[in-house]
Amino acid sequence: MAQTDTVDLITRINANYQTIETKYGVFLHNRHDYGYPWSNGDPNFTEIDFLLQFVHGTVIDVGANIGTHTIPYARAADVVYAFEPQKDIFNLLCANLVLNGIRNVEAINAGLGAACCAMPMLSYDPGTIHSAAGLMVGVDESNVVFVDGIVENALGSYSVGIAPLDMFGIKDVSFIKIDVEGFELEVLKGARATIEASRPIIFVEVHAGVPVEDVCSILDTYRGNRAFTQMIRNPWAPHMLMRAQESWLFLPCEIAGYFNA
């Protein structure tokens, strides 16, 4: 039987999993995973609060994790396509969609990239401290040392499917969020037709080792996107600032003047 923690918002399910009630819904998650908006104490949804002003119509969430962005987006959008390659995290995403009564999300257990292929993904011990949000496709136990500054408790690796976003033929996209732990350029390379056809607003978390200039260069070739003046440096998880990452918002030139961030 689930027991309620001293914090009324948290309900412990077992030694590894619990739910937390937030202003954006109930989230089932691994209690040893430190990569969530509530991991540093009080829930902090600053980033999501900011981004919701751009969310409407058809939205794509690349790197959906357990749905901390997907579920708020779903309440504001007509439909959300949520891509998450990690099999255990994808299962939590689906559970959270059900827990919150969300019916307008298409959850897809795949990663996005420049071409169709299979790539390795680390599997972690759910009973140890880790960050599922810090795992990148293409990394296995042979080439991982640190992720987010903490040694991962890897159990091995498994194969995940990768496909270009353009292959899914999603139309009239208004907003894309990309958080893929260093795989940003590959995702953008596989999204050219979608971006050129829809001219969406794009939010990209740019990670260490990925020059933001390279992200800008790719988008500059896609019919004139440009960087928005607002730059957010990981505001929703200040305890993770050890990661050299920045978050950038890109708007099509034709609408950039309508927003005052």
C-alpha atoms as a printed R data frame, in Angstrom:
    type eleno elety resid chain resno      x      y       z
1   ATOM     1    CA   MET     A     1  0.000  0.000   0.000
2   ATOM     2    CA   ALA     A     2  1.325  3.434  -0.936
3   ATOM     3    CA   GLN     A     3  2.324  5.638   1.976
4   ATOM     4    CA   THR     A     4  2.148  9.411   1.993
5   ATOM     5    CA   ASP     A     5  5.435 11.145   2.721
6   ATOM     6    CA   THR     A     6  5.753 13.992   5.219
7   ATOM     7    CA   VAL     A     7  5.506 16.273   2.175
8   ATOM     8    CA   ASP     A     8  1.843 15.998   1.246
9   ATOM     9    CA   LEU     A     9  2.598 16.339  -2.464
10  ATOM    10    CA   ILE     A    10  4.704 13.167  -2.595
11  ATOM    11    CA   THR     A    11  3.303  9.639  -2.412
12  ATOM    12    CA   ARG     A    12  5.801  6.819  -2.126
13  ATOM    13    CA   ILE     A    13  4.959  3.767  -4.246
14  ATOM    14    CA   ASN     A    14  7.945  1.559  -3.359
15  ATOM    15    CA   ALA     A    15 11.673  1.814  -2.733
16  ATOM    16    CA   ASN     A    16 12.344  3.256  -6.196
17  ATOM    17    CA   TYR     A    17  9.209  5.045  -7.396
18  ATOM    18    CA   GLN     A    18  6.905  7.769  -6.167
19  ATOM    19    CA   THR     A    19  4.403 10.277  -7.475
20  ATOM    20    CA   ILE     A    20  4.411 14.021  -6.938
21  ATOM    21    CA   GLU     A    21  1.480 16.383  -7.370
22  ATOM    22    CA   THR     A    22  2.381 19.654  -9.087
23  ATOM    23    CA   LYS     A    23  0.506 22.552 -10.627
24  ATOM    24    CA   TYR     A    24  0.864 20.805 -13.988
25  ATOM    25    CA   GLY     A    25 -0.312 17.381 -12.868
26  ATOM    26    CA   VAL     A    26  0.767 14.182 -11.169
27  ATOM    27    CA   PHE     A    27  4.093 12.673 -12.191
28  ATOM    28    CA   LEU     A    28  5.222  9.123 -11.508
29  ATOM    29    CA   HIS     A    29  9.028  9.092 -11.409
30  ATOM    30    CA   ASN     A    30 12.080  7.359 -10.032
31  ATOM    31    CA   ARG     A    31 12.845  8.842  -6.621
32  ATOM    32    CA   HIS     A    32 16.621  8.416  -7.159
33  ATOM    33    CA   ASP     A    33 16.615 10.439 -10.386
34  ATOM    34    CA   TYR     A    34 17.858 13.977  -9.731
35  ATOM    35    CA   GLY     A    35 16.946 15.446 -13.125
36  ATOM    36    CA   TYR     A    36 13.419 16.758 -12.497
37  ATOM    37    CA   PRO     A    37 11.984 20.215 -11.723
38  ATOM    38    CA   TRP     A    38 11.332 19.156  -8.109
39  ATOM    39    CA   SER     A    39 14.714 17.470  -7.515
40  ATOM    40    CA   ASN     A    40 16.153 20.499  -5.696
41  ATOM    41    CA   GLY     A    41 13.302 20.827  -3.228
42  ATOM    42    CA   ASP     A    42 10.252 22.874  -4.172
43  ATOM    43    CA   PRO     A    43  9.012 22.259  -7.726
44  ATOM    44    CA   ASN     A    44 10.409 24.861 -10.119
45  ATOM    45    CA   PHE     A    45  8.647 25.126 -13.478
46  ATOM    46    CA   THR     A    46 10.144 28.443 -14.580
47  ATOM    47    CA   GLU     A    47 11.179 27.164 -17.992
48  ATOM    48    CA   ILE     A    48  7.801 25.588 -18.730
49  ATOM    49    CA   ASP     A    49  5.945 28.673 -17.479
50  ATOM    50    CA   PHE     A    50  7.921 30.779 -19.925
51  ATOM    51    CA   LEU     A    51  7.512 28.446 -22.904
52  ATOM    52    CA   LEU     A    52  3.752 27.999 -22.613
53  ATOM    53    CA   GLN     A    53  3.159 31.385 -24.225
54  ATOM    54    CA   PHE     A    54  4.459 29.876 -27.488
55  ATOM    55    CA   VAL     A    55  2.522 26.595 -27.303
56  ATOM    56    CA   HIS     A    56 -0.573 26.079 -29.462
57  ATOM    57    CA   GLY     A    57 -1.788 23.914 -32.326
58  ATOM    58    CA   THR     A    58  0.600 21.074 -33.157
59  ATOM    59    CA   VAL     A    59  3.635 20.665 -30.887
60  ATOM    60    CA   ILE     A    60  6.632 18.320 -31.024
61  ATOM    61    CA   ASP     A    61  8.483 17.375 -27.831
62  ATOM    62    CA   VAL     A    62 11.858 15.799 -28.679
63  ATOM    63    CA   GLY     A    63 13.320 14.174 -25.587
64  ATOM    64    CA   ALA     A    64 10.013 14.023 -23.718
65  ATOM    65    CA   ASN     A    65 11.373 12.078 -20.731
66  ATOM    66    CA   ILE     A    66  8.518 11.350 -18.279
67  ATOM    67    CA   GLY     A    67  6.338 14.181 -19.599
68  ATOM    68    CA   THR     A    68  7.238 17.190 -17.441
69  ATOM    69    CA   HIS     A    69  6.990 19.359 -20.577
70  ATOM    70    CA   THR     A    70  4.660 17.141 -22.592
71  ATOM    71    CA   ILE     A    71  1.729 17.272 -20.184
72  ATOM    72    CA   PRO     A    72  1.664 21.083 -19.743
73  ATOM    73    CA   TYR     A    73  2.043 21.429 -23.521
74  ATOM    74    CA   ALA     A    74 -0.867 19.039 -24.070
75  ATOM    75    CA   ARG     A    75 -3.177 21.221 -21.984
76  ATOM    76    CA   ALA     A    76 -2.417 24.209 -24.230
77  ATOM    77    CA   ALA     A    77 -2.017 22.510 -27.631
78  ATOM    78    CA   ASP     A    78 -4.302 20.609 -29.976
79  ATOM    79    CA   VAL     A    79 -1.892 17.689 -30.297
80  ATOM    80    CA   VAL     A    80  1.610 16.866 -29.013
81  ATOM    81    CA   TYR     A    81  3.987 14.361 -30.581
82  ATOM    82    CA   ALA     A    82  6.302 13.180 -27.800
83  ATOM    83    CA   PHE     A    83  9.502 11.325 -28.728
84  ATOM    84    CA   GLU     A    84 11.399  9.428 -26.037
85  ATOM    85    CA   PRO     A    85 13.942  6.663 -26.841
86  ATOM    86    CA   GLN     A    86 14.593  5.258 -23.339
87  ATOM    87    CA   LYS     A    87 12.278  2.293 -22.838
88  ATOM    88    CA   ASP     A    88 11.851  2.629 -19.050
89  ATOM    89    CA   ILE     A    89 11.383  6.393 -19.241
90  ATOM    90    CA   PHE     A    90  8.937  5.973 -22.120
91  ATOM    91    CA   ASN     A    91  6.864  3.654 -19.912
92  ATOM    92    CA   LEU     A    92  6.763  6.351 -17.205
93  ATOM    93    CA   LEU     A    93  5.752  8.919 -19.845
94  ATOM    94    CA   CYS     A    94  2.830  6.725 -20.926
95  ATOM    95    CA   ALA     A    95  1.822  6.132 -17.307
96  ATOM    96    CA   ASN     A    96  1.829  9.868 -16.625
97  ATOM    97    CA   LEU     A    97 -0.337 10.538 -19.661
98  ATOM    98    CA   VAL     A    98 -2.887  8.087 -18.272
99  ATOM    99    CA   LEU     A    99 -2.621  9.420 -14.709
100 ATOM   100    CA   ASN     A   100 -3.380 12.932 -15.963
101 ATOM   101    CA   GLY     A   101 -6.139 11.983 -18.389
102 ATOM   102    CA   ILE     A   102 -4.194 13.302 -21.388
103 ATOM   103    CA   ARG     A   103 -5.618 12.081 -24.707
104 ATOM   104    CA   ASN     A   104 -4.073 14.434 -27.248
105 ATOM   105    CA   VAL     A   105 -0.478 13.139 -27.074
106 ATOM   106    CA   GLU     A   106  1.048 10.711 -29.541
107 ATOM   107    CA   ALA     A   107  3.868  9.058 -27.573
108 ATOM   108    CA   ILE     A   108  6.575  7.535 -29.752
109 ATOM   109    CA   ASN     A   109  9.305  5.266 -28.339
110 ATOM   110    CA   ALA     A   110 12.093  6.405 -30.670
111 ATOM   111    CA   GLY     A   111 14.902  8.900 -30.912
112 ATOM   112    CA   LEU     A   112 15.227 11.478 -33.652
113 ATOM   113    CA   GLY     A   113 18.306 12.013 -35.789
114 ATOM   114    CA   ALA     A   114 19.571 12.699 -39.284
115 ATOM   115    CA   ALA     A   115 18.908  9.208 -40.655
116 ATOM   116    CA   CYS     A   116 17.276  5.894 -39.793
117 ATOM   117    CA   CYS     A   117 19.560  3.709 -37.714
118 ATOM   118    CA   ALA     A   118 19.933  1.859 -34.428
119 ATOM   119    CA   MET     A   119 22.121  3.282 -31.673
120 ATOM   120    CA   PRO     A   120 23.094  2.159 -28.162
121 ATOM   121    CA   MET     A   121 21.527  3.605 -25.042
122 ATOM   122    CA   LEU     A   122 22.697  3.043 -21.481
123 ATOM   123    CA   SER     A   123 20.529  1.144 -19.042
124 ATOM   124    CA   TYR     A   124 20.827  2.321 -15.432
125 ATOM   125    CA   ASP     A   125 20.164  0.747 -12.056
126 ATOM   126    CA   PRO     A   126 16.810  2.216 -10.894
127 ATOM   127    CA   GLY     A   127 17.819  1.764  -7.275
128 ATOM   128    CA   THR     A   128 20.821  4.105  -7.445
129 ATOM   129    CA   ILE     A   129 21.332  7.833  -7.953
130 ATOM   130    CA   HIS     A   130 21.238  8.691 -11.643
131 ATOM   131    CA   SER     A   131 19.842 11.102 -14.198
132 ATOM   132    CA   ALA     A   132 17.891  9.513 -17.036
133 ATOM   133    CA   ALA     A   133 17.550 12.987 -18.528
134 ATOM   134    CA   GLY     A   134 21.335 13.137 -18.815
135 ATOM   135    CA   LEU     A   135 21.703 10.054 -21.008
136 ATOM   136    CA   MET     A   136 22.521 10.490 -24.695
137 ATOM   137    CA   VAL     A   137 21.870  8.086 -27.536
138 ATOM   138    CA   GLY     A   138 25.040  6.628 -28.975
139 ATOM   139    CA   VAL     A   139 26.687  6.231 -25.565
140 ATOM   140    CA   ASP     A   140 27.209  2.789 -24.038
141 ATOM   141    CA   GLU     A   141 29.206  1.354 -21.156
142 ATOM   142    CA   SER     A   142 32.386  1.437 -23.241
143 ATOM   143    CA   ASN     A   143 32.501  5.224 -23.617
144 ATOM   144    CA   VAL     A   144 30.665  6.745 -20.659
145 ATOM   145    CA   VAL     A   145 32.544  8.255 -17.702
146 ATOM   146    CA   PHE     A   146 30.478 11.081 -16.260
147 ATOM   147    CA   VAL     A   147 26.994 12.310 -16.949
148 ATOM   148    CA   ASP     A   148 25.955 15.511 -15.182
149 ATOM   149    CA   GLY     A   149 29.006 15.197 -12.949
150 ATOM   150    CA   ILE     A   150 27.961 11.938 -11.310
151 ATOM   151    CA   VAL     A   151 29.202  8.465 -12.294
152 ATOM   152    CA   GLU     A   152 26.266  6.586 -13.771
153 ATOM   153    CA   ASN     A   153 25.335  3.198 -12.369
154 ATOM   154    CA   ALA     A   154 25.127  1.550 -15.757
155 ATOM   155    CA   LEU     A   155 23.795 -1.997 -16.112
156 ATOM   156    CA   GLY     A   156 24.770 -2.250 -19.759
157 ATOM   157    CA   SER     A   157 23.185 -0.914 -22.914
158 ATOM   158    CA   TYR     A   158 20.454 -1.731 -25.405
159 ATOM   159    CA   SER     A   159 19.582 -0.656 -28.929
160 ATOM   160    CA   VAL     A   160 17.137  2.156 -29.689
161 ATOM   161    CA   GLY     A   161 15.642  3.167 -33.003
162 ATOM   162    CA   ILE     A   162 16.518  6.538 -34.535
163 ATOM   163    CA   ALA     A   163 14.611  8.208 -37.372
164 ATOM   164    CA   PRO     A   164 14.426 11.664 -38.979
165 ATOM   165    CA   LEU     A   165 11.538 13.830 -37.833
166 ATOM   166    CA   ASP     A   166 10.713 14.477 -41.496
167 ATOM   167    CA   MET     A   167  9.849 10.790 -41.929
168 ATOM   168    CA   PHE     A   168  6.772 11.204 -39.688
169 ATOM   169    CA   GLY     A   169  5.155 13.769 -41.977
170 ATOM   170    CA   ILE     A   170  3.815 15.965 -39.176
171 ATOM   171    CA   LYS     A   171  2.094 19.044 -40.610
172 ATOM   172    CA   ASP     A   172  1.454 22.595 -39.396
173 ATOM   173    CA   VAL     A   173  3.873 22.429 -36.478
174 ATOM   174    CA   SER     A   174  3.810 25.551 -34.298
175 ATOM   175    CA   PHE     A   175  6.412 24.692 -31.659
176 ATOM   176    CA   ILE     A   176  9.300 22.242 -31.246
177 ATOM   177    CA   LYS     A   177 11.201 21.590 -28.012
178 ATOM   178    CA   ILE     A   178 14.527 19.757 -28.311
179 ATOM   179    CA   ASP     A   179 16.386 18.397 -25.272
180 ATOM   180    CA   VAL     A   180 18.564 15.525 -26.425
181 ATOM   181    CA   GLU     A   181 21.821 15.749 -24.452
182 ATOM   182    CA   GLY     A   182 24.232 16.668 -27.226
183 ATOM   183    CA   PHE     A   183 22.345 15.152 -30.187
184 ATOM   184    CA   GLU     A   184 20.800 18.498 -31.141
185 ATOM   185    CA   LEU     A   185 22.519 18.916 -34.505
186 ATOM   186    CA   GLU     A   186 21.476 15.453 -35.690
187 ATOM   187    CA   VAL     A   187 17.855 16.112 -34.733
188 ATOM   188    CA   LEU     A   188 17.841 19.401 -36.643
189 ATOM   189    CA   LYS     A   189 19.442 17.810 -39.709
190 ATOM   190    CA   GLY     A   190 16.593 15.315 -39.867
191 ATOM   191    CA   ALA     A   191 13.917 17.989 -39.434
192 ATOM   192    CA   ARG     A   192 14.651 20.276 -42.370
193 ATOM   193    CA   ALA     A   193 11.464 19.627 -44.368
194 ATOM   194    CA   THR     A   194  9.268 19.946 -41.270
195 ATOM   195    CA   ILE     A   195 10.910 23.209 -40.210
196 ATOM   196    CA   GLU     A   196 10.846 24.731 -43.695
197 ATOM   197    CA   ALA     A   197  7.187 23.798 -44.252
198 ATOM   198    CA   SER     A   198  5.825 24.842 -40.861
199 ATOM   199    CA   ARG     A   199  8.191 27.642 -39.722
200 ATOM   200    CA   PRO     A   200  7.750 26.695 -36.029
201 ATOM   201    CA   ILE     A   201  9.171 28.349 -32.951
202 ATOM   202    CA   ILE     A   202 12.036 26.123 -31.784
203 ATOM   203    CA   PHE     A   203 13.387 25.770 -28.250
204 ATOM   204    CA   VAL     A   204 16.746 23.978 -28.075
205 ATOM   205    CA   GLU     A   205 18.757 23.027 -25.028
206 ATOM   206    CA   VAL     A   206 22.330 23.232 -26.317
207 ATOM   207    CA   HIS     A   207 24.732 20.999 -24.417
208 ATOM   208    CA   ALA     A   208 28.442 20.956 -23.786
209 ATOM   209    CA   GLY     A   209 30.432 20.153 -26.890
210 ATOM   210    CA   VAL     A   210 27.772 21.509 -29.249
211 ATOM   211    CA   PRO     A   211 28.637 25.063 -30.360
212 ATOM   212    CA   VAL     A   212 25.482 27.171 -30.447
213 ATOM   213    CA   GLU     A   213 26.937 28.698 -33.603
214 ATOM   214    CA   ASP     A   214 26.466 25.330 -35.304
215 ATOM   215    CA   VAL     A   215 22.815 25.253 -34.281
216 ATOM   216    CA   CYS     A   216 22.380 28.777 -35.635
217 ATOM   217    CA   SER     A   217 24.136 27.849 -38.877
218 ATOM   218    CA   ILE     A   218 21.758 24.959 -39.513
219 ATOM   219    CA   LEU     A   219 18.667 27.032 -38.804
220 ATOM   220    CA   ASP     A   220 19.983 29.935 -40.878
221 ATOM   221    CA   THR     A   221 19.870 27.663 -43.923
222 ATOM   222    CA   TYR     A   222 16.248 26.737 -43.226
223 ATOM   223    CA   ARG     A   223 14.614 29.699 -44.923
224 ATOM   224    CA   GLY     A   224 15.777 32.403 -42.556
225 ATOM   225    CA   ASN     A   225 15.231 31.403 -38.935
226 ATOM   226    CA   ARG     A   226 17.144 33.552 -36.453
227 ATOM   227    CA   ALA     A   227 17.930 33.439 -32.776
228 ATOM   228    CA   PHE     A   228 15.523 35.197 -30.447
229 ATOM   229    CA   THR     A   229 17.071 37.697 -28.065
230 ATOM   230    CA   GLN     A   230 15.872 35.797 -24.987
231 ATOM   231    CA   MET     A   231 18.408 33.246 -23.722
232 ATOM   232    CA   ILE     A   232 17.586 31.061 -20.744
233 ATOM   233    CA   ARG     A   233 20.347 29.268 -18.874
234 ATOM   234    CA   ASN     A   234 18.696 26.241 -17.278
235 ATOM   235    CA   PRO     A   235 16.390 28.251 -14.988
236 ATOM   236    CA   TRP     A   236 14.219 25.349 -13.881
237 ATOM   237    CA   ALA     A   237 17.060 23.245 -12.425
238 ATOM   238    CA   PRO     A   238 19.706 25.542 -10.910
239 ATOM   239    CA   HIS     A   239 21.350 22.589  -9.159
240 ATOM   240    CA   MET     A   240 22.368 21.302 -12.596
241 ATOM   241    CA   LEU     A   241 24.296 24.397 -13.685
242 ATOM   242    CA   MET     A   242 27.468 22.308 -13.531
243 ATOM   243    CA   ARG     A   243 26.453 21.179 -17.009
244 ATOM   244    CA   ALA     A   244 27.788 23.648 -19.552
245 ATOM   245    CA   GLN     A   245 24.486 24.053 -21.340
246 ATOM   246    CA   GLU     A   246 22.308 26.903 -22.463
247 ATOM   247    CA   SER     A   247 18.761 27.051 -23.724
248 ATOM   248    CA   TRP     A   248 17.958 29.026 -26.842
249 ATOM   249    CA   LEU     A   249 14.683 30.089 -28.372
250 ATOM   250    CA   PHE     A   250 14.567 30.507 -32.145
251 ATOM   251    CA   LEU     A   251 11.746 32.306 -33.927
252 ATOM   252    CA   PRO     A   252 11.077 32.691 -37.655
253 ATOM   253    CA   CYS     A   253 12.012 36.200 -38.726
254 ATOM   254    CA   GLU     A   254  8.470 36.989 -39.804
255 ATOM   255    CA   ILE     A   255  7.040 36.641 -36.265
256 ATOM   256    CA   ALA     A   256  9.989 37.571 -34.046
257 ATOM   257    CA   GLY     A   257  8.736 41.137 -33.605
258 ATOM   258    CA   TYR     A   258  5.434 39.989 -32.083
259 ATOM   259    CA   PHE     A   259  7.017 38.607 -28.923
260 ATOM   260    CA   ASN     A   260  8.591 40.519 -26.099
261 ATOM   261    CA   ALA     A   261 10.336 38.030 -23.849
